[in-house]
Amino acid sequence: MYETILYEEKNQTAWITLNRPDKLNAFTQQMNAELLKAFKSIAKNQEVRAVVVTGAGRAFCSGQDLADVDEEMDHGEILRKGYNPLISAISSLEKPVIAAVNGVAAGAGLSLALACDFRLASEKASFMEAFIHVGLIPDSGNLYYLPRLIGHAKAMELAVLGEKIPAGKALELGLVTKVATLEAWEQEVDDFASKLAAMPTKAIGLIKRYLYQSWDSDLQEMLEKEAYAQRIAGKSEDHLEGLQAFKEKRKPAFQGK
C-alpha cells in the first residue's frame, strides 16, 4: 500500500513511520503523496482517535531530499501541490496528532513536527531551521506555527541563524511537550498516544478547530464560536458519559462519539 512510509493501527491510534532511514527520512514527492493519502484515510476512519508520526532509524525527518531538487524547479509550485495540502490535512484533522521526534527534525521535517498538535522528543532529538543554509525560507506552515509556539523574536532567531536546537533547549522554548530518555522513549510515546485516544475525541476536534480560528477572531466572535461548539459537544455521547461517570463516581469510558 505504501513504499516510503509504514502504517499501522493499534489501540485506536494510527502510527505513521517515515521509512527512508538510509536518507534520514528525507521528503520525496512520493513520501509527500503517501502521507497525504494516509491522513485523508484517517479522517474517514472512525476507529482511529489519535495519530502518531515518527521516523525509522536515527532521524525523524531531515527535510526535503536535495537530490530531487534542481535549479529549474518552481519551489512555489512544489509547495502548492505537495507540502501545503499535507499541512492542511493535518491542521483540519479533528483528531490529535503527535509528532514523536526520535532524532533530527530539520527543514520540512521540522515543519511537519510543528504542524502536529503535540511534539514528544527523545533525548537524542534535535531541531533545525535548515532552510537558510541553502538560501531558502522556512515553508510548509513553518512561519505560521513557529512564532505562535515560541514568539516572534525567538522564531526570527531560529529561522535566520539556523542553529541546531537540542531536545532540552526545545523544551525550554516551548517547542516540545516533553522529553523522554532513550530507555523510556517507546513507552512514553505509547502511553501518551493511548491517553489521547481514550479521551473525548469530538471535544478535542472542536478545541483544535476553534483554537485555529481564534487567531483571526475577536473576543465577541470567539464567544459565539465557543457557544456554537459547546452546543455540539453538549449533545455528544461522550459528554453524556462524562456526566454519568461523575454521578456514579467512576472513571468515564469515552468512545470518541
N, C-alpha and C positions, 0 to 999 in steps of 0.2 A: 504493500500500500504506500509506504514511504521509503525513500532511499537515503535522505540526508538527516532525518530525524527518527527517533524511536518514540512510539506512542503506546501507553499502557493505561488502563483504568483499574483502580483498586480503591476500596473503601470510599466510594463516591467521589474520588479525585482522579482527574486526568493528569498523567505525568508525561510531559513532553521533554525529551532529551535531545539537544542538538548533537548530531552524531558525525562530526568530521574531526575526530580528535587529532589526527595527524596534521591538520591545518588549524589547530586551536579553535575549531568550530567556527571558522570564518564564514561569513554570509556568502552565498551564491544566489543567483536568480532562482535556482531550483529550491534551495532551502527556504527562501522567502515565500515562494508559492506553496510549499508544503506546510509551512507554519500557518499561513493564511487559511489553507484548506482545513487544517486541524482546528483552528479557532472557530471557523464557521460551523464545523460539525459539532463542536462542544456547545455552541449557542443553542443548537436544536435538541441537545441530549438532556432530557430531564433528570437522568440518573446521575449526571455529573454536577457536583455542587461546589467544587473548588478545582483550581488548576495549579500545577507546579511546572515551571520551566527551568531546566538546568542544563549542564553541559557534560558530555562524555570526556573522560580523561582529565587533564590538569587545567583546562580552561573552561570558563563559562562561554564566552564568545569574544574573539579578538577583533570583531568588526568586519567590514567588507573585505572579501578576498581580493587583494590588489592585483592578483594575477588575471582577474576578469576586467580590470579597468584599463582603458587606453585613452589617449588624448582626444580621440574623435567622439567620445561618448557625451551625451547630453545628460549631465548628472541630475538636472531637474526632472527630466522625464523618468529616469530610473527611480527617483523618489516617488513621483506621482503614480507610477504603475506598480511599484513593488513595495517599498518600505511604508509609504503613507497608508495604503489600505490595511496593512498588517497592524500598524499602531492604532488605527481607527477601530479595527476589530477587537483589539484588547481593551481599549477605553470604553467601548459600547457594550462589552460583555458584562451582563449584570450578575456576575459570579466573581468571587475573589480570585485574583491571580497572584501567585507567589513566584518571585524570581529567587531561585536557590543558587546563589552565586558561589560556585565551588572553586573558582580560580579567577583569572584575569577577565575583566569586563571592560573592553576598550572600544572606542568609536561607536559604531552602530550597535555593538554588543552592550555598551553602557546605555544607549538609548532604549534598547529592548528592556533592560532591567528597570530603567526609570519609568517606563510605561506600565509596568506591573504595579499592583496595589500594595504589595509588601516586598521587601528585599531582605532575605536572610543571607548572611555571609559566613563562609568558612573563614577560619583564622588565616588561611592561605590566600584568601581572595584579595583582589586589588581592583581599583577603578581608574580609568584614564580617559580623558578627552583627547584622543589621539588625532583628531581631525586636523588640528593646527600644524601638526608635523608634516602633513602633505599639502599644506596650503588651502585647506577647506574649512568650512564652518560646521559646528555640530548640527546634525539634522535628525530626521525621524522622530520629531517631537522633543528632542533633547533641550532646545532653548525654551520650550514651553514648560517642561517638567522641572528642570534643574533650578531655576530661580524660585519656583513655588516650594521646592523642598528645602533649599538652603539659603535663600535670599539672593538679592541682585549682586551684591558685592562679591560674595563667595563664588557665585556662578560665573561671574566675569573672570575671576581669578583662575578657576579650574579650566574654563573654556579657552582662555588665552595662553596660559602658561603650559597647559597640557602635561602637568606633572602626575606621577603615579601616586595614587592615594591608597595606602594600606587599609585593611579592614577596620582596625581600631580607630583610625582617623575618620573613616567614612561614618562610623557610628557616632563619633563626636559631632560631626557636621549635620547629622540627621539624614544621611543618605540611606542608611540601612536600619532595619527594625531591631536586629540583634546579631551578634557574632557568636559562632559556636566553634568549639575545639574540633580538631580532626576526629578525635575518638568519638565525640558525641554528635557529629555532623548529620549523619543519615537519620539518627533517631530524632534529633531536633527538628529536621525538616518534616519527617513523617508525623511527628506529634503536632506540629503547627498546622500542617495541612488537614490532618484529621479533626483538629479542633474547629477549623473554619468550615469544613464540610458538614459538621454536626450542628452548625448554627442556623438561624432562620435565614435562608438564602434570599428569599424575596426582600426582606428588610435590608440585607447587605446590598442587594442590587439597587434598591431605591436610594440608599445612602450614597453609593458610588455615583449614580446618575445625578443627584442633586448637589453633591459636592462639586462636580464638574461645572454645573450650571451656576453655582454660587459666584464664580469668578466674574461672570458677566451680568450679575443681577444686583439690584439694590436691596435694601432691607425689606421694603414692602413687598417686592416681588418674591423674595425668599420666604417671607412669612406665608404668602399664599401658596407657594410651591410646597412648602412643608405641610401645610394643611391638606393639600391635594394628595401628597404622598402618604400622609398619615392615615387618610381615609382608606387608601388601598391596603396599607399594612394592617389596619384595624380589621379588615374583612378577611385577612389571610388565616389559613388553618393553623399556622404556627403561632399567631397571636392568641388564638383561642386555646391552643395547647399550653402556651405560657401562662395564661390566666388560670387554667385548670390546675396546672402543676403548682402554681403559687398557693392556690386554695387548699390543695392536698399536701402541701409541704414536701414536695418531691422535686427531683431534677427534671426539667422538661425534655421531652423526646421530640425535637423538631424534625420535620420531614421535608423542609425546603419548599413548602407549598403555602 
